[in-house]
């Protein structure tokens, strides 16, 4: 009670000070200006956006500033309302509380001459990054045989576009020092494309738009994209083959099928999420009409569904109070303090109320608003993992304990029921062993091993959500007496190889949602800002999407 009295007195004092400030303050209206800061690399693109936007909307005035400082972190001190920058700048910024939104992307590509006499073998095998690094770091090994693992002695002529950020990206991709790259450096992308088009034995790194024919929506004549063997297994697998057309390539880059080291996001950042109507209007135009200026300036535009999702996110704003434009700065500070104190009081009361009314509960699954990526998946050592997203663990008594993996529970969200087989029933590897249910929607799970079920986890009948909270401990499903353990382990993964396999599963997962869900207008449900998948992504969808997921994702894993 004393605390409440103190808060009310403090609020009254603040309100009195605000009233006095309003009486004696300067009510001069501030200029209606949006200040935009951009890195030198993005200046031409951002300037184009500003010019084209101002043609349509002369008011407010947009003040564009080019940042050319050496310290990337100092860009935050420029006083901008909005800042446009790339990955290199964003990762150098201190703290993780900045608001950000992806407004475009770019990619560095490895190109070659389409008249190369080895084109058939190149398209079959792809280019292994380790072999490419060897070739570019040792002039004595610059032969096509080095790249293809064959006896070809035909020389390779390497070219590199002379742009600092591009060379750093290439060096990171090859795991090499920038200074160790042995290639002919060319000052413009156009010259590089021309040099490669004249030389059947040439290859080079440049930006995609350096070799694009925008009129034909394809590559310039004589230039092709060298396919990259991303998983380095010596062949270009189906999921890696995104080089058939420009549309396939652009979609493959978005899905993560192209090496991440060769792609970059273009961000706009701010200290807090923009709510000023002029700032929001400019950003929404960048996501709509402004996208047409990305390709001519060397970047990728966003997909239509992603643009829509980001535009919706910009509209989702919470305004606690509106401050008159004539407000004095001190008045604004006072109002903010009052809002903070009131909000703190409300939150304190709510927390206290809940503590008094509700018992404490154990930690459960995430609420579904977090991003879902490789780092979110728990992969304990000592377990065998199967492509059916199940695990198996050999007990000392020879029984095999099985359950579902952490990847799958992140997708489904909190489960409400399970349908289990009974002890004594026979199961086959790849046959349905369990059905997990979430509010009437279900998925069939296949067994990682063959054998006879000896026990089932009775806890799951009353607390099925333990499959989410402890999938490798209390959330086990059966113990099975295996009938072909030694042979079947040859088809299972241990932790390290399973982690590598999961990288491709994330690509398949994103591919599924891109083709089956996002195209149907559900991007805000599936994606975080920036294109990341949301945690518990299936939880918000109906049975038809779950059925589609069963057929197109789960059943094709076997």
C-alpha positions as CSV (number, residue, x, y, z in Angstrom):
1,X,0.0,0.0,0.0
2,X,2.8,2.4,0.9
3,X,4.4,1.6,-2.5
4,X,1.2,2.6,-4.3
5,X,0.9,5.9,-2.4
6,X,4.5,6.7,-3.2
7,X,3.9,6.0,-6.9
8,X,0.8,8.2,-7.0
9,X,2.7,11.1,-5.3
10,X,5.6,10.7,-7.8
11,X,3.2,10.7,-10.8
12,X,1.4,13.8,-9.5
13,X,4.8,15.6,-9.1
14,X,5.8,14.6,-12.6
15,X,2.4,15.7,-14.1
16,X,2.8,19.1,-12.3
17,X,6.3,19.5,-13.8
18,X,4.9,18.6,-17.2
19,X,2.2,21.3,-16.9
20,X,4.8,23.9,-15.9
21,X,7.1,22.8,-18.8
22,X,4.2,23.2,-21.3
23,X,3.5,26.7,-19.9
24,X,7.1,28.0,-20.2
25,X,8.4,25.7,-23.0
26,X,9.2,26.5,-26.6
27,X,6.4,25.2,-28.8
28,X,8.4,25.6,-32.1
29,X,7.5,22.7,-34.4
30,X,10.5,20.5,-35.4
31,X,11.2,20.2,-39.2
32,X,9.4,17.2,-40.8
33,X,12.6,15.3,-41.8
34,X,13.5,11.6,-42.0
35,X,17.2,11.1,-41.6
36,X,18.6,8.1,-43.5
37,X,22.2,6.9,-43.2
38,X,23.7,4.3,-45.5
39,X,27.1,2.7,-46.0
40,X,29.2,3.8,-49.0
41,X,28.6,0.4,-50.6
42,X,24.8,0.8,-50.5
43,X,24.8,4.6,-51.2
44,X,23.7,4.3,-54.9
45,X,20.9,1.9,-54.1
46,X,19.6,4.0,-51.2
47,X,19.9,7.2,-53.1
48,X,17.8,5.7,-55.9
49,X,15.2,4.7,-53.3
50,X,15.1,8.2,-51.8
51,X,14.9,10.0,-55.2
52,X,12.1,7.8,-56.5
53,X,10.2,8.0,-53.2
54,X,10.5,11.8,-53.1
55,X,9.0,12.0,-56.6
56,X,5.9,10.4,-55.2
57,X,6.0,11.9,-51.7
58,X,7.7,15.3,-51.7
59,X,6.8,15.7,-48.0
60,X,8.5,14.7,-45.7
61,X,12.0,15.6,-46.8
62,X,14.4,12.6,-46.6
63,X,17.9,13.6,-45.6
64,X,20.4,11.0,-46.9
65,X,23.8,10.7,-45.4
66,X,26.7,8.6,-46.6
67,X,28.7,6.9,-43.8
68,X,32.3,6.5,-44.7
69,X,33.9,6.0,-41.2
70,X,36.4,3.3,-40.6
71,X,34.8,2.0,-37.4
72,X,31.7,0.1,-38.4
73,X,30.1,0.4,-34.9
74,X,30.3,4.2,-35.1
75,X,27.5,4.2,-37.7
76,X,25.1,4.1,-34.7
77,X,26.4,7.5,-33.7
78,X,25.2,9.2,-36.9
79,X,21.8,10.2,-35.5
80,X,19.8,8.4,-38.2
81,X,16.1,7.5,-38.0
82,X,16.9,4.6,-40.4
83,X,20.2,3.0,-41.3
84,X,20.8,0.8,-44.3
85,X,23.7,-1.6,-44.2
86,X,24.9,-5.1,-45.0
87,X,25.8,-8.2,-42.9
88,X,29.4,-7.0,-42.3
89,X,28.2,-3.9,-40.6
90,X,25.4,-5.4,-38.7
91,X,27.5,-8.1,-37.1
92,X,30.0,-5.5,-36.0
93,X,27.4,-3.5,-34.1
94,X,27.4,-3.8,-30.3
95,X,24.4,-5.3,-28.4
96,X,21.5,-7.3,-29.8
97,X,18.6,-5.0,-29.0
98,X,18.5,-3.2,-32.3
99,X,15.4,-3.5,-34.5
100,X,16.2,-4.8,-37.9
101,X,14.4,-5.7,-41.1
102,X,15.8,-7.3,-44.3
103,X,14.9,-5.2,-47.4
104,X,17.0,-7.0,-50.0
105,X,19.8,-9.5,-50.6
106,X,22.8,-10.0,-52.7
107,X,24.9,-13.0,-53.8
108,X,28.4,-13.5,-55.0
109,X,28.5,-16.1,-57.8
110,X,31.2,-18.3,-59.3
111,X,30.9,-18.1,-63.1
112,X,32.6,-19.7,-66.1
113,X,32.5,-19.8,-69.9
114,X,29.6,-22.0,-71.2
115,X,31.9,-23.2,-74.0
116,X,34.2,-24.9,-71.5
117,X,35.1,-28.4,-73.0
118,X,34.5,-30.0,-69.6
119,X,31.0,-28.6,-69.0
120,X,29.4,-32.0,-68.9
121,X,31.6,-33.2,-66.1
122,X,31.4,-29.9,-64.3
123,X,27.6,-30.0,-64.2
124,X,27.7,-33.6,-63.0
125,X,30.2,-33.2,-60.2
126,X,29.9,-29.6,-59.2
127,X,32.7,-27.6,-57.8
128,X,34.1,-28.8,-54.4
129,X,34.9,-25.7,-52.2
130,X,38.0,-27.4,-50.8
131,X,39.4,-28.1,-54.2
132,X,38.6,-24.6,-55.3
133,X,40.5,-23.2,-52.3
134,X,43.5,-25.4,-53.2
135,X,43.4,-24.1,-56.8
136,X,43.1,-20.4,-55.9
137,X,45.8,-20.6,-53.2
138,X,48.5,-22.4,-55.2
139,X,49.4,-21.2,-58.7
140,X,51.0,-24.5,-59.5
141,X,47.6,-26.3,-59.1
142,X,45.5,-24.0,-61.3
143,X,44.3,-26.8,-63.6
144,X,40.8,-28.2,-64.2
145,X,42.0,-31.6,-62.9
146,X,42.5,-30.0,-59.5
147,X,38.8,-28.9,-59.4
148,X,37.4,-32.2,-60.8
149,X,39.7,-34.7,-59.1
150,X,40.8,-35.9,-62.5
151,X,44.0,-35.9,-64.6
152,X,43.0,-32.9,-66.7
153,X,46.0,-30.6,-67.1
154,X,44.1,-27.8,-68.9
155,X,45.0,-24.6,-67.1
156,X,42.3,-22.5,-65.2
157,X,42.4,-18.7,-65.5
158,X,41.0,-17.2,-62.3
159,X,39.5,-13.7,-62.1
160,X,38.2,-11.7,-59.1
161,X,36.2,-8.5,-59.0
162,X,38.1,-5.9,-57.1
163,X,35.7,-5.0,-54.3
164,X,36.8,-5.4,-50.7
165,X,33.6,-6.8,-49.3
166,X,33.4,-9.3,-52.2
167,X,36.9,-10.5,-51.7
168,X,36.4,-11.0,-48.0
169,X,33.3,-13.1,-48.7
170,X,35.2,-15.2,-51.2
171,X,38.0,-15.7,-48.7
172,X,35.6,-16.7,-46.0
173,X,33.9,-19.2,-48.3
174,X,37.2,-20.7,-49.2
175,X,38.5,-20.5,-45.6
176,X,41.5,-18.6,-46.9
177,X,43.3,-15.3,-46.4
178,X,42.3,-12.5,-48.7
179,X,45.9,-11.9,-49.6
180,X,46.4,-15.6,-50.5
181,X,43.9,-15.5,-53.4
182,X,45.7,-16.0,-56.6
183,X,43.5,-14.4,-59.3
184,X,43.6,-11.6,-61.8
185,X,41.8,-8.7,-60.1
186,X,39.5,-6.7,-62.4
187,X,38.1,-3.3,-61.4
188,X,34.6,-3.7,-62.8
189,X,32.0,-6.5,-63.0
190,X,31.4,-5.8,-66.7
191,X,35.1,-6.2,-67.6
192,X,35.2,-9.4,-65.6
193,X,32.2,-10.9,-67.4
194,X,33.7,-9.8,-70.8
195,X,37.1,-11.5,-69.9
196,X,35.4,-14.8,-69.0
197,X,33.1,-14.8,-72.0
198,X,36.3,-14.7,-74.2
199,X,38.1,-17.4,-72.4
200,X,36.7,-21.0,-72.3
201,X,39.1,-22.0,-69.5
202,X,38.2,-19.0,-67.2
203,X,36.3,-18.8,-64.0
204,X,35.7,-15.9,-61.6
205,X,33.9,-14.5,-58.6
206,X,31.6,-11.5,-59.1
207,X,28.2,-10.2,-58.0
208,X,25.2,-11.9,-59.7
209,X,24.1,-8.6,-61.3
210,X,27.5,-8.2,-62.9
211,X,26.6,-11.0,-65.3
212,X,22.8,-10.5,-65.6
213,X,21.1,-9.5,-68.8
214,X,18.1,-7.7,-67.2
215,X,16.3,-7.5,-70.5
216,X,16.3,-11.2,-71.0
217,X,16.1,-12.0,-67.3
218,X,19.0,-14.4,-67.5
219,X,22.8,-14.4,-67.7
220,X,24.7,-12.6,-70.4
221,X,25.6,-14.6,-73.5
222,X,28.6,-17.0,-72.9
223,X,28.4,-16.9,-69.1
224,X,27.2,-19.7,-66.8
225,X,27.0,-20.3,-63.1
226,X,29.4,-22.9,-61.8
227,X,27.4,-25.4,-59.7
228,X,28.7,-25.7,-56.2
229,X,28.9,-29.2,-54.5
230,X,27.8,-27.8,-51.2
231,X,27.9,-31.0,-49.2
232,X,31.2,-31.9,-50.8
233,X,30.3,-35.5,-51.7
234,X,31.8,-35.4,-55.2
235,X,28.5,-35.1,-57.1
236,X,25.8,-32.5,-57.6
237,X,22.8,-33.9,-55.7
238,X,19.2,-33.1,-56.7
239,X,18.7,-30.7,-53.7
240,X,21.9,-28.9,-54.7
241,X,21.0,-28.4,-58.3
242,X,19.6,-24.9,-58.4
243,X,21.4,-23.8,-61.6
244,X,18.9,-24.8,-64.3
245,X,17.3,-21.3,-64.6
246,X,17.6,-17.9,-63.0
247,X,14.3,-18.5,-61.2
248,X,15.5,-21.8,-59.7
249,X,18.7,-20.1,-58.6
250,X,17.0,-17.1,-56.9
251,X,14.6,-19.5,-55.1
252,X,17.5,-21.8,-54.2
253,X,19.4,-18.9,-52.6
254,X,16.4,-17.9,-50.5
255,X,15.9,-21.5,-49.4
256,X,19.5,-21.8,-48.2
257,X,20.7,-24.2,-50.9
258,X,23.5,-21.8,-51.9
259,X,26.5,-21.4,-49.6
260,X,25.6,-18.8,-46.9
261,X,29.1,-17.4,-47.0
262,X,28.4,-16.1,-50.5
263,X,25.1,-14.4,-49.7
264,X,24.4,-11.2,-47.7
265,X,21.3,-9.5,-46.3
266,X,20.6,-5.8,-46.8
267,X,19.2,-4.5,-43.5
268,X,17.5,-1.4,-42.3
269,X,18.0,-0.9,-38.6
270,X,16.8,1.4,-36.0
271,X,17.2,1.8,-32.2
272,X,13.5,0.8,-31.8
273,X,10.9,-0.4,-34.2
274,X,9.8,2.6,-36.3
275,X,6.3,3.9,-35.5
276,X,6.7,7.4,-37.0
277,X,4.2,7.4,-39.9
278,X,6.7,8.9,-42.3
279,X,9.4,6.4,-41.5
280,X,7.0,3.5,-41.8
281,X,5.6,4.8,-45.1
282,X,9.1,5.0,-46.6
283,X,10.0,1.5,-45.5
284,X,6.7,0.1,-46.8
285,X,7.4,1.7,-50.1
286,X,10.9,0.1,-50.1
287,X,9.2,-3.3,-49.6
288,X,6.8,-2.6,-52.5
289,X,7.7,-0.1,-55.3
290,X,11.4,0.1,-54.2
291,X,12.1,-3.5,-54.9
292,X,12.3,-2.9,-58.6
293,X,15.5,-0.9,-58.1
294,X,17.4,-3.8,-56.4
295,X,18.5,-5.8,-59.5
296,X,19.8,-2.9,-61.5
297,X,22.0,-2.0,-58.5
298,X,23.4,-5.4,-58.0
299,X,21.0,-7.0,-55.5
300,X,18.1,-9.5,-55.1
301,X,14.6,-8.3,-54.5
302,X,12.5,-10.1,-51.9
303,X,9.8,-12.7,-52.8
304,X,6.3,-11.3,-52.9
305,X,5.2,-13.3,-49.8
306,X,8.2,-12.1,-47.8
307,X,7.4,-8.5,-48.8
308,X,3.8,-8.9,-47.6
309,X,4.9,-10.5,-44.3
310,X,7.3,-7.6,-43.5
311,X,4.7,-5.0,-44.5
312,X,2.3,-6.6,-42.1
313,X,4.9,-6.6,-39.3
314,X,5.4,-2.9,-39.9
315,X,1.7,-2.3,-39.3
316,X,1.7,-4.3,-36.1
317,X,2.6,-1.5,-33.7
318,X,1.6,-0.8,-30.1
319,X,1.2,2.9,-29.2
320,X,0.9,3.7,-25.5
321,X,0.4,7.4,-26.0
322,X,0.7,10.0,-28.7
323,X,2.8,13.1,-28.1
324,X,1.7,16.4,-29.7
325,X,4.1,17.6,-32.4
326,X,4.5,20.9,-30.5
327,X,5.7,19.0,-27.3
328,X,8.7,20.4,-25.7
329,X,11.6,17.9,-25.4
330,X,11.4,18.0,-21.6
331,X,7.7,17.4,-21.7
332,X,8.3,14.3,-23.9
333,X,10.8,13.0,-21.3
334,X,8.3,13.5,-18.5
335,X,5.5,11.8,-20.4
336,X,7.8,8.8,-21.1
337,X,8.7,8.6,-17.4
338,X,5.1,8.6,-16.4
339,X,4.3,5.8,-18.9
340,X,7.2,3.7,-17.6
341,X,6.1,4.1,-14.0
342,X,2.5,3.3,-14.8
343,X,3.5,0.3,-16.9
344,X,5.8,-0.9,-14.1
345,X,3.0,-0.6,-11.6
346,X,0.7,-2.6,-13.8
347,X,3.2,-5.3,-14.5
348,X,4.1,-5.6,-10.8
349,X,0.4,-5.9,-9.9
350,X,-0.2,-8.5,-12.6
351,X,2.7,-10.6,-11.5
352,X,1.7,-10.5,-7.9
353,X,-1.9,-11.4,-8.8
354,X,-0.8,-14.4,-10.9
355,X,1.5,-15.6,-8.2
356,X,-1.3,-15.5,-5.7
357,X,-3.9,-17.1,-8.0
358,X,-1.8,-19.8,-9.9
359,X,0.6,-22.5,-8.8
360,X,4.1,-22.6,-10.4
361,X,4.4,-24.7,-13.5
362,X,7.4,-26.5,-15.0
363,X,9.3,-25.2,-18.0
364,X,7.6,-26.2,-21.2
365,X,8.2,-25.7,-24.9
366,X,8.7,-22.3,-26.4
367,X,5.8,-20.1,-27.1
368,X,6.3,-20.3,-30.8
369,X,7.6,-16.7,-31.4
370,X,11.3,-17.6,-31.5
371,X,13.3,-18.4,-34.6
372,X,13.9,-22.0,-35.4
373,X,17.3,-22.9,-36.7
374,X,20.1,-25.4,-36.4
375,X,21.4,-24.0,-33.1
376,X,18.0,-24.6,-31.5
377,X,18.1,-28.4,-31.9
378,X,19.5,-30.5,-29.1
379,X,21.6,-33.5,-30.4
380,X,23.0,-35.4,-27.4
381,X,26.0,-37.7,-28.0
382,X,25.7,-41.5,-27.5
383,X,22.3,-41.7,-29.3
384,X,21.6,-43.2,-32.7
385,X,19.4,-41.1,-35.0
386,X,17.2,-42.1,-37.9
387,X,15.8,-40.2,-40.9
388,X,12.3,-40.7,-39.5
389,X,13.3,-38.1,-36.8
390,X,13.5,-40.7,-34.1
391,X,16.4,-41.9,-31.9
392,X,17.5,-45.2,-30.5
393,X,19.7,-46.0,-27.5
394,X,21.1,-49.4,-26.6
395,X,20.6,-50.2,-22.9
396,X,23.0,-52.5,-20.9
397,X,20.4,-55.3,-20.9
398,X,20.3,-55.3,-24.7
399,X,17.0,-53.5,-25.0
400,X,16.8,-50.5,-27.3
401,X,15.0,-47.4,-26.0
402,X,13.5,-45.2,-28.7
403,X,11.8,-41.8,-29.0
404,X,11.3,-38.8,-31.3
405,X,14.1,-36.2,-31.9
406,X,14.2,-32.6,-30.8
407,X,13.9,-31.3,-34.4
408,X,10.4,-32.8,-34.7
409,X,9.1,-31.5,-31.4
410,X,10.3,-28.0,-32.3
411,X,8.1,-28.2,-35.5
412,X,4.9,-29.6,-33.9
413,X,4.7,-27.5,-30.7
414,X,3.2,-28.9,-27.5
415,X,1.6,-32.3,-28.1
416,X,-1.7,-33.1,-26.5
417,X,-2.0,-36.9,-27.1
418,X,-0.1,-39.9,-28.4
419,X,-1.4,-43.2,-29.9
420,X,0.9,-46.0,-29.0
421,X,1.4,-49.7,-29.8
422,X,1.2,-52.3,-27.0
423,X,3.9,-54.4,-25.5
424,X,4.4,-57.6,-27.4
425,X,3.7,-56.1,-30.8
426,X,6.2,-56.6,-33.6
427,X,7.6,-53.5,-35.4
428,X,9.7,-53.1,-38.5
429,X,12.2,-50.3,-39.2
430,X,10.4,-47.7,-41.4
431,X,6.9,-48.9,-40.2
432,X,4.6,-46.7,-38.2
433,X,5.3,-47.0,-34.5
434,X,3.6,-44.0,-33.0
435,X,1.1,-41.3,-33.8
436,X,1.6,-37.9,-32.2
437,X,-1.4,-35.6,-31.8
438,X,-1.8,-31.9,-31.3
439,X,-5.3,-30.7,-30.8
440,X,-6.7,-33.2,-33.2
441,X,-4.0,-32.9,-35.8
442,X,-1.6,-35.8,-36.1
443,X,1.6,-37.2,-37.6
444,X,2.6,-40.8,-38.0
445,X,6.1,-41.6,-36.8
446,X,8.2,-44.5,-38.2
447,X,10.4,-46.9,-36.2
448,X,14.2,-46.5,-36.3
449,X,14.6,-50.3,-35.6
450,X,12.9,-53.6,-36.0
451,X,12.0,-55.9,-33.1
452,X,9.4,-56.5,-30.4
453,X,8.0,-53.8,-28.1
454,X,8.7,-54.8,-24.5
455,X,7.5,-51.7,-22.6
456,X,5.8,-48.5,-23.4
457,X,6.2,-45.2,-21.5
458,X,3.0,-45.0,-19.4
459,X,3.7,-41.3,-18.5
460,X,2.9,-40.3,-22.1
461,X,-0.8,-41.3,-21.7
462,X,-1.3,-38.5,-19.1
463,X,1.5,-36.1,-20.0
464,X,2.2,-36.3,-23.7
465,X,3.8,-32.9,-23.6
466,X,6.9,-34.5,-22.0
467,X,7.8,-35.5,-25.5
468,X,8.5,-31.7,-26.0
469,X,10.1,-30.9,-22.7
470,X,12.3,-33.9,-22.4
471,X,12.4,-36.0,-25.6
472,X,15.7,-37.8,-24.7
473,X,14.8,-38.4,-21.0
474,X,11.3,-38.7,-19.6
475,X,9.9,-38.5,-23.1
476,X,11.1,-41.9,-24.3
477,X,8.4,-43.9,-26.0
478,X,9.3,-47.7,-26.0
479,X,11.9,-50.2,-25.1
480,X,12.3,-52.7,-28.0
481,X,14.0,-56.0,-28.1
482,X,15.9,-55.6,-31.5
483,X,15.9,-58.3,-34.1
484,X,18.4,-56.9,-36.5
485,X,20.4,-54.3,-34.5
486,X,23.8,-54.6,-36.0
487,X,22.7,-54.3,-39.6
488,X,20.2,-51.5,-39.0
489,X,22.7,-49.3,-37.2
490,X,24.5,-49.0,-40.5
491,X,21.5,-46.9,-41.6
492,X,21.5,-44.7,-38.5
493,X,23.5,-41.6,-37.6
494,X,25.6,-40.7,-34.6
495,X,25.6,-37.1,-33.4
496,X,28.2,-35.5,-35.7
497,X,26.8,-37.0,-38.9
498,X,23.3,-36.4,-37.8
499,X,24.1,-32.7,-37.4
500,X,25.3,-32.6,-40.9
501,X,22.2,-34.4,-42.1
502,X,20.0,-31.9,-40.2
503,X,21.4,-29.0,-42.3
504,X,19.8,-30.6,-45.3
505,X,16.6,-31.2,-43.4
506,X,16.3,-27.5,-42.6
507,X,16.6,-26.8,-46.3
508,X,13.9,-29.4,-47.0
509,X,11.7,-27.9,-44.3
510,X,12.1,-24.4,-45.6
511,X,11.4,-25.7,-49.1
512,X,8.2,-27.4,-47.9
513,X,6.8,-24.2,-46.3
514,X,7.9,-22.1,-49.3
515,X,6.0,-24.3,-51.8
516,X,3.1,-25.6,-49.7
517,X,2.4,-22.9,-47.2
518,X,4.0,-19.5,-47.9
519,X,2.6,-19.4,-51.4
520,X,-0.8,-19.7,-49.9
521,X,-0.4,-16.4,-48.0
522,X,0.7,-17.7,-44.7
523,X,4.2,-16.1,-44.6
524,X,3.5,-14.1,-41.3
525,X,2.7,-17.4,-39.5
526,X,5.8,-19.2,-40.9
527,X,8.5,-16.6,-41.0
528,X,10.3,-14.3,-38.6
529,X,11.5,-11.0,-39.9
530,X,14.5,-11.7,-42.0
531,X,13.2,-15.0,-43.4
532,X,13.9,-17.3,-40.5
533,X,11.4,-20.0,-39.7
534,X,9.4,-19.7,-36.5
535,X,9.5,-22.2,-33.7
536,X,6.6,-24.6,-33.4
537,X,5.6,-23.6,-37.0
538,X,3.0,-26.4,-37.5
539,X,1.1,-25.5,-34.3
540,X,-0.9,-22.7,-36.0
541,X,-2.1,-24.7,-39.0
542,X,-5.1,-26.9,-39.6
543,X,-5.2,-30.7,-40.4
544,X,-4.8,-30.1,-44.2
545,X,-1.3,-28.6,-43.7
546,X,-0.4,-31.4,-41.2
547,X,-1.5,-34.0,-43.8
548,X,0.6,-32.3,-46.5
549,X,3.6,-32.2,-44.1
550,X,3.2,-35.9,-43.5
551,X,3.2,-36.8,-47.2
552,X,5.7,-34.3,-48.5
553,X,8.2,-34.1,-45.6
554,X,7.9,-37.0,-43.2
555,X,7.1,-39.8,-45.6
556,X,9.9,-38.7,-48.0
557,X,12.5,-38.8,-45.2
558,X,12.4,-42.6,-45.1
